[in-house]
Amino acid sequence: MNYLEFEKPLAEIEGKAAELRAMARSNPEMDVEKEAEALDKKADQLLTDLYKNLTPWRKCQVARHQDRPHCKDYIDALFTEFTPLAGDRNFADDHAIMGGLARLGDRPVVVIGQEKGSDTKSRIERNFGMARPEGYRKAIRLMDLAHRFRLPVITIVDTPGAYPGKGAEERGQAEAIARSTEKCLQVGVPVISVIVGEGGSGGAVALATADKVLMLEHSVYSVITPEGCASILWKDAEKMREAAEAMRLTAQELLKLGVIDQIIAEPRGGAQRDRKTAIEAVGKALEAALAKLDGKSADKLVAGRRKKFLDMGKKGLAA
């Protein structure tokens, strides 16, 4: 288990319980189970207390946790017959965005998502989930395919933002993001998006302009990172805690503002502590969201999606 900074007291207690049991294994005459169980109970209570009222900054830390399930984990666990499609037919294949044809239950769908990677090698290959223009053009190509064959689109969002490098800018990063967002608004099929970790800036919006936007309980969704916001407003990245509070980037705040439609509960201690349960919860939420859109015509879907985003600011101002 990899512990976050605010989980250090929990790490100490769980570590002591593990040490006691290790000592008992090496010396069978020792009876430490009662002491270990007492530590387990103390750790359980502390875990509950820590996650009961997470601050926005702590939610950012949880959303970025390296052990949280990523896009590939969700695709592998929830979808069958996944057939990946690669490249934008113009420049290259961007590994930060993966997608293709698949089945969710018995329903054929197109699934697209940002993949951060799970170890050093895959994180570098995936560019830490930061897509380049060719990644968004690949997403557009997949959405066109979904529209042509009347297949629902499911997007899995987990990115700190689109890649801001020189090459990406030269190849039209801003235009690619804008066109991907536009394509989300145009396709005449259901579009469901789920934010499973970070939803960063336009890089996230390009895949999250959907009929239904779902968020895991401890994920975040914002126009910029708290560190970036603090650097701009206060010229001090260390004020990221204050920035996170002001930005209203948590799932709970965004549901109140009408930016998202549903919060998916996470296991106690976050998705990183019980990946299987978290993934199953996302699968059930996706199936339920798709079922609500069944039977709607292409015109109604497009009109409803457009109205949803035009009305969003009004609710936010009222709140």
Sequence and secondary structure as in RCSB ss.txt:
>XXXX:A:sequence
MNYLEFEKPLAEIEGKAAELRAMARSNPEMDVEKEAEALDKKADQLLTDLYKNLTPWRKCQVARHQDRPHCKDYI
DALFTEFTPLAGDRNFADDHAIMGGLARLGDRPVVVIGQEKGSDTKSRIERNFGMARPEGYRKAIRLMDLAHRFR
LPVITIVDTPGAYPGKGAEERGQAEAIARSTEKCLQVGVPVISVIVGEGGSGGAVALATADKVLMLEHSVYSVIT
PEGCASILWKDAEKMREAAEAMRLTAQELLKLGVIDQIIAEPRGGAQRDRKTAIEAVGKALEAALAKLDGKSADK
LVAGRRKKFLDMGKKGLAA
>XXXX:A:secstr
    GGGHHHHHHHHHHHHHHHHHHH TT   HHHHHHHHHHHHHHHHHHHHT  HHHHHHHHT TTS  HHHHH
HHHEEEEEE    SSS   TTEEEEEEEETTEEEEEEEE   SSHHHHHHTGGG   HHHHHHHHHHHHHHHHTT
  EEEEEEES S   HHHHHTTHHHHHHHHHHHHHH SS EEEEEEEEEEHHHHHHHH SSEEEEETT EEESS 
HHHHHHHHTS GGGHHHHHHHHT BHHHHHHHTS SEEE   TT TTT HHHHHHHHHHHHHHHHHHHTT  HHH
HHHHHHHHHHHHHHHHHH 
